Amino acid sequence: METLILHNIESVCLKNLLDQLSSLSLLSSLVITSVDSIKNKNTIYRQIFHLPALKYCKLSLEGSTDRDEPLLVSTNEYSTIEHLIITHYIYPDQLDSLLSYIPQIRCLSVHLRQGFWSKWTRILPFVLNHLTHISLKLDSIIFDRFEQVVIGLFSTIQVLHLSSSFAVDRAYLDSNKWKQLIISHLPNLRIFDIEIDIYTRYDDERLRIENEINQFTSLFWMERQWFFACHFYQSKYGHRAVFYSTNPYRY
């Protein structure tokens, strides 16, 4: 067996099954969608990391991450996973611990949510030398916290896909912040694909936002062939602006 897809599996069955899968030396691809709440996802992660030949893993696990017991950073347990997709949300400090188990990771897609009661700090200075592709969906993550994660974990990436819905931090529209982050910490970045949905309170903010995004037409962005646009609209939650890349590829 090389590929296993488990859709709408119950949490009790999942835990028992994962224990049995550790004997499958040819299982290289695993997709899991749970149907009920999982009390501690870290137990599932640890079971998956013990699978001996796994390269691709996609997880959609129900249940609140708030109740999870802390996942300790790995010092001697490592997985063979190279491509990991997590569609349920996790917190930045949990991401740090998760990645310590998968040093061979090349492509990563995660949904990050802000944990307002915690402060994210690097626990161990491990480096993800093989990581080149990142896809991030952000939920209430301020730019400074996002920047910390990038500097701490993603300095080797070549491709960044970033989306953020109902963002309130206008720093994501600051061209200089992005420029300094890319120059100082993302030297290999060649694809910069973003979509930021910004909440605005008043109509007159449109002019200020337009002035901010006009800064993304400087020589720095033109040389890399990264171009952007902004769409303004009215939703039931108020005035909104979507800032997005129109050509995220640098040749």
BELRA-V189493 format. One record per helix or strand of 3 or more residues. SS is the DSSP state (~ for helix, > for strand). FROM is the first residue (numbers start at 0). TO is the last residue. If there is no record, write none. Layout:
# BELRA-V189493
SS/FROM/TO + SS/FROM/TO
This chain:
# BELRA-V189493
>/2/8 + ~/10/20 + >/28/33 + ~/40/48 + >/55/59 + ~/64/66 + >/82/90 + ~/91/98 + >/106/112 + >/132/138 + ~/142/152 + >/158/166 + ~/169/172 + ~/174/184 + >/190/199 + ~/204/216 + ~/218/222 + >/226/234 + >/237/246
